[in-house]
């Protein structure tokens, strides 16, 4: 019965369409599915290697830059999904019109997208997709789906100082902090800091560098299912194209460093 109720709720939402909240300052507003599908910049795009569907997909989409009125390249944005996923996104990446281009794919209630997996909903109603993502090395965490809100926020260092390495940490660890922001913050918190409600905290009570022996943490990041086969596991693997060996080493050094900088969660 519960499964039937959920299915009916999903069907009802798909028929009625949805609203996207843009909280970006003077350009803030709510956009309905119908408004976005009829947007003058909306067009049909082809995504050759869709991160979520693992195949080629076709979408009606709007260039995200066309919706970000008043947002500057120095700004910081966050896409918040209905399941608690919160992707941190530099505005400069989203405003680019050459190389990698960000698009807001909009699900048509009359032609819903396929489910992401059996008994799961689709990636809609709003999904951030990319054309030519390799040009900017766009990672899988930068393809948020089921987006409910996009908001402009203060830089991470101001919002969450408990994420910062020590001032004398050095280039390797600071580079690892940048990798953490790109690849980990959409799902995880660290020292209680972050907006995601998706995955566990990576420092409290224990840092994964404290309980993964040898090279097992690196292997886990590359392919989580290679260490423990768990059908419900949602963490993706990060291959060389997404996270090089040197970048992975930077991330691990940052995590080891932060294991010595634990603070109480708020």
N, C-alpha and C positions, 0 to 999 in steps of 0.2 A: 504493500500500500504506500509506504513512504517513497519508494522508487517511482511509483505512478504519479504521486503528487509533485515530486521534483521535475519529472518529465513534462507534466502539464504546465508547471511554472515556467520552464525553459521555453516551451512552445508558445505560451502566452506572451512572453517577453519578445520572442522573435517576430510574432505577428504584429505587435504594437510598435516595434522599433525601440529606440533607446535615446538617452541624452548623454552628451559628453560635456563635462564641466571644464572650461578653460579658465584657470585662476592665474592670470599673468599680468595683473596690473590694469592699466587703462583699457586694454583690449579684452578684459575678462567678459565671458558670456557663456551661456549654455547653447550647445548646438544639438539639434535633433538629428536622427538618422536621415530623415527626409530632407532636411536642409542641406546636409553634407552631400547626400547623393545628387542633389540638384545644384551644388555649388558650381559657379562658372569655371572653376579650375579643375573640377572633377573629370577624370578620364579613366579609361581602361588601361591597366598596366599588367605586364607579365613579370612574375618573380620566378627566376629560374631555379633557385635552390632555397626554397622556403624553409626556414629554421624549424618552425613548429610542425608543419605538415610533411617535411622530409621529401618533398617532391615539387615539381613546378606547379604554380598556382596563378590564377588570373583574378584580379580584383578591380572594382571601381574604387578609386582612391583620389585623395586631394593632396597636393604637395604640402607637407606639414608647415613649411615656411609661410605659405599663404594664410595660415590661420594664426600665426604668431605675431600679430601686429603689436609694435612697441617693444618687442623683445630684441635685445642687442646680443652681439656675438660674445660679450663678456659675461652674460647672464648664465644662470644655472637652473635647469628645469628638472622636474621629476614627473614620471608617468606612473600613476597609481592604478593598479588593477583591482578588480572586484574581489580577488582572492587574497589580497594583502601584499602581493608582489609590488615592489616600488623601485623602478629603474631610475638611477641617477644619470642625467644626460646633459652634457655641456651644450649650451644653446648653439655654439659655433658649429657643432656637428650637425644639428638639425636644420640650420639655416643655409647650409651649403647647397648650391644649385649645380655644381659640376662634381665629377667624381661620384662618391657615394651620395645618394639622394634619399632623404627620409619622406615616406608617404604615410598618410593616415588612411588605411583601408577601411571601408565602411560596408558592413553587412547589410544587404537588402533584405528586409523582412519577408518579401515575397519570394526571394531566392536565397535561402539560408545556406551558409557554407557547411561543408561536411564536419562531422564531429572530429575532434583531435584524436580520439581513441574510442573503442566500443564503450557505450554507456556514459560517454562524456559529452559536454557541450562543445560547440565550435570555438574558434578563436575570437569570435565576435562578441559584442557588436562593433568594437573598434580595435584595430590591430596596427601597430607601428611596424611597417615593412620597409625594406630597402631595395633599391636598384643599384647595381654595381657596389655591393657592400665591401668587396675586397679592397677597393681603392682607399678606404679609411680603416681597414681592419676592424670592421664592425663585429662585435662579439655576440654570442647567443643571448646574453642578458640584455642586449640593446634592441631586442625584438619583442617588447612586451605586448601581450594580447589581453583581451577582455578589459581594455582600459576604461576606467570610469572618470578619471580626472587627469589633467595635465596642469601642473602649477609651477610658478616661478618662486624660487627659494633663495635664501642667502647661501653663500658658499659653504661647503661641508665643514671647513676648518672653523667657521664661526658657529655653525649649528651644533657640531659635535666635537669639541676640543678633546674629548677623551679618546678619540681615534688617532690623534696625532702622535707620531714618533717623538722621541726626545730630540731636543734641538741639535745635539751633536751626533745624531744617529748615522749620518753619512748618506751618500748618494744611493747605495744599493737598497737600503731600507726605505728611503723616501720613494724610490722607484717602485718598491714593493707596495707602498701605500697607494700609489696610483693604480697598480694592478688590482688591489683590493677594491678600490672604488669602482673600477670598470667591471670586474667579474663577480664580486661577492656581495656587494651591498644591496643588490636587488632582492636577495633572499635572506640575508643574515644581518644580525646585529653583532657588535663587538663592544665589550664594556657597557652593554645596555644601550649603546648609541646606534641610531638608525631608525628609519621609518618602516622598514619591512616587518610584516607579521607572518612571514612565510617559513623561514627556517630557524634553527637554533642559534643562540649566541655563540660566537667563536672564541670567547675568552672567559666567560663566566658560566659555570664554575671552573671549567678547564679548557685550555687551548688545545686544538687538535695536535699541535706539535708535542704536547705532553703525553698523549696516549697512543699516537701512531708511532711504532718503532721503525727504525731503519728508513727505507725509502717508501714505506707503505702509504704515507700521506700523499706523496707525489703520484704514486700509482693510483690512489683513490681519486685524485683530482682529474687524472687523465681518463679513467674509466671506473666510476664507482661500482658498477656491477661486477667488475673483475675481482673485487675483494669480498663482496657479499651480495649474493643474488637475492634481490628484494623487489618483487613485482611492483610494490607501491612506491618504491624510491623515485623521487622526482628530480634529483640533482643530475644535470647533464654532464657528460664528459667534455673536457677541453683538450682538443687536439693541438698539434703543432701550429696549424694555421691560425688558431685562435689565441694560443698562449705558447710562445716559444719556450725552449728549455731555459734560456737565460731569464725570460720573464717569470717563468715558474719559480726559478731560484730566488728571484727578487721577492715574489709573494711569500715564499716560505720563510725568507729572512725577516720580512715584516712581521709575520705571525709569531716567529720565535721571539722577536724583540718585544712584541706586545704582551707575550706571556709573562714578561717581567714588569709590566705596567698595568696590572689589573686595578680596576676601581670598582666600587660597589655600584651595582645597577640602580638607577633611580627608581 
